[in-house]
Amino acid sequence: MTTFLGFPTAPKGVGHLRTVQPFPVAARQALGDAQLRRNIGAATATIQAKRANVTAELPDWEALRSAGQAVKASAMRSLDRCLVELESQVQARGGTVHWARDADEANRIMTGLVAATGAREVVKVKSMVTDEIGLNEALAAAGITAHETDLAELIIQLGHDRPSHILVPAIHRNRAEIREIFLHEMADVDPALTDDPHALAEAARVYLRRRFLTARVGISGANFAIAETGTLCVVESEGNGRMCLTLPDTLITVMGIEKVLPSWNDLGVFLQLLPRSSTGERMNPYTSMWTGVTPGDGPQHFHLVLLDNGRTAALADQTGRQALHCIRCSACMNVCPVYERTGGHAYGSVYPGPIGAIISPQLTGVEDNATLPYASSLCGACADVCPVKIDIPSVLVHLRARHVEEVRRTHRQPSAEAVGMAAASWVMADPRRYSAALRSARIGRALGRGGRIRLLPPPLSRWTSARDAPVPPAQTFRDWWRDEHGDTP
Amino acid sequence: MSARDEVLARIRAALADDGQVNGHRGGHPGGDGSAPSYRTQGDLTGETLLDLLAGRLTDYRAVVRRTTEAELGAAVGAALEQRGVRRVVLPPGLSLPGLPAGVEAVTDDGLSPQDLDAVDGVLTGAAIAIAETGTIVLDGSPDQGRRAISLVPDYHLCIVRAAQVVEQVPEGVARLAARAHCPLTWISGPSATSDIELKRVEGVHGPRTLEVVLVGA
């Protein structure tokens, strides 16, 4: 699987990056789920307000965003040197570094490392990249049970469900449903368990504590890795991360190659940007940093897996590359008018929302997630809140163009968008044609029901095959202007 | 070709069209000699700085007890008594004037997680504290001990001295640079989750109570 640029993308048949259904189909289903819409709407509004409060507290917030953007751009431009330096620093402190071209190779490496310890169970810190590569499924195929330890991830795992939000993955579940899941799936749970969130959190604490205290292998992702010092960094709230990073004898960390930061002092920027953008806190409760192995303290065997899985394909696209700057805060989805109505499931990929719509298609190749770049009204709210100033709307438009180009190239025929755009371009290029088209479009009023047109006549039918068109007004603006002012605008 | 060589080759090919590649730390203040545009140095000092730290700790549901060097032993004793702690884990290098009668000190000599789960609390020092975010940082020094001891017990009592307090995150990061290779734990309030209907619940897996004894100059 290669893109037109010739760089290998994430392989098919493994992990969770590809949409099963086109976004418009999945979104239509999600829009019909009243509870999902209510929960997602309430959650995104609440987190959005908290974020706004704590970012307004800092007089230099915009300067921090600019610094974050500059550091990430610099890291990408020197990515090979950053990774080699990270590798040598980790090795110098007793860690082992592995490289993985793609999801299959990373899964093979990690499964082999766990098997070599003889452990049949692992405890996991919430990690998006392990979900991206389908690690749990690969471990299960090797007879190894992976225990998710973040409360929300535990709810998802026990409920045989999929995450709907980066930060609060089980937000589509109500407390009553969570109680049902716990009663059904947790052996030894108190049958008198109530649906009070305190009681549910306590049940999770008891359920997981035995596993923490006896775990031999921990698995994590990484929020940041510092090339200069070889330091890995994980931010979290519950303490399950500290448990997994501290108590097992073996720790295996997998990170996308784009997570590396050049310098130690970069943490001074990112440890302000991330918590304030993500949970809307001045600082998250726990942040753990470790460098290789510390004798007598924490895991005595440390493995770092550096994963490509389509990232170099994104790096090769000078416009799309900035998607690799993402620090997974989820601020963009909380302000997105599309996401807050559909929730994360509709995006199909582990990376939902506006940022997912520019990351997933680049990791898989645009042809495999072709509907995601169109899952946006291009309103720009995402770019306004992004802590590292990723210009998401521009990348969306760029990926739409790449999609159109790929369809033209592979099918030797223009796509629906290309036909529609070409027709619109021809009509709009001439004022008389444009006026005539607007007047004749009013015929569309007869076709429209409830203010929407589901099907336009050819060649515009290819436009409405994937989207509705609004019913034109009874009188065009140009007609109204001429009636009012007596001349052509 | 090894995976390492192949991934590095892909990266170099992806960057090949970039033209003039900027320096390794080119985007970072200090990399090109220019001063950063964000704040790197606070201007609060003395009691004002400690007030900010105490306020921010309290805001995130930590318990704060202000004291002086002379009264430190009494303050620690009062905290342990009030909490009802009978057995408390101490890191091997923490020196204290003495614990109240009835409180047993268990010095960590490689206690198992199960041992740690059976004590009532842990008492540690700290490396630094960051006032603006209400954060304390442990770096594994002898007065703070292994990471496990401040994690498994349900109550963490932490001594922070005025000289360890900085105002802002970049100051804290800079001060920790010499300790970058140590295991660092940044703690901002007790363990918490908002995973169920966004309702905040304090205390999941880490200590459910964090108490800070703040020692003035």
Interface residues (C-beta under 8 A of the other chain):
Chain A: F7 P8 N39 A42 A43 T46 I47 P59 D60 A63 L64 S66 A67 A70 V71 K72 A73 S74 A75 R77 S78 L79 D80 R81 C82 L83 V84 R93 H98 W99 A100 R101 E105 T149 D150 L151 A152 I155 V168 P169 A170 I171 R173 N174 R175 I178 P197 H198 L200 A201 A204 R205 L208 R209 F212 L213 T214 I226 T229 G230 T231 S237 E238 G239 N240 R242 M243 L245 T246 L247 I257 P262 S263 W264 N265 D266 L267 G268 V269 L271 Q272 T279 E281 R282 M283 N284 P285 Y286 T287 S288 M289 W290 T291 G292 T294 G296 D297 G298 L306 D308 T312 A313 L315 A316 Q318
Chain B: S2 A3 R4 E6 V7 L8 R10 I11 R12 A13 A14 L15 D17 D18 V21 N22 G23 H24 R25 G26 G27 H28 P29 G30 G31 P36 S37 Y38 R39 T40 R56 Y60 G110 P113 Q114 D117 I130 E132 T133 G134 T135 G140 R146 R147 A148 L151 V152 V169 P170 E171 G172 V173 A174 A177 A180 H181 C182 P183 L184 T185 W186 I187 S188 G189 P190 S191 A192 T193 S194 D195 I196 E197 L198 K199 V201 G203 V204 H205 G206 P207
